[in-house]
Amino acid sequence: MNEDQVKGVGEKVKGAVNEGVGKATGDPAQEAKGDAQKAAGEARKQAGDLEEDAKDADPNVTDPADGSDELGKRESEDKR
């Protein structure tokens, strides 16, 4: 699991708690906040899932955030 997957699941859990508290207390604003947190958490988890899938499909894929550009270098070599 990567960081986005872990943080996404954590955000989904926080959202579920907020949603449950909102339902239990009759607070629609807190319930909506929980729904939004769950959606954001799911989106982040899916982003992490895609990153993991890419790494599994091609171990040479690197994270552009770390400053490496292996994918771009390989593509330019293929064009030669």
Secondary structure as GFF3:
##gff-version 3
##sequence-region A 1 80
A	DSSP	alpha_helix	3	25	.	.	.	ID=ss1
A	DSSP	alpha_helix	28	57	.	.	.	ID=ss2
A	DSSP	three_ten_helix	64	66	.	.	.	ID=ss3
A	DSSP	alpha_helix	70	78	.	.	.	ID=ss4
###
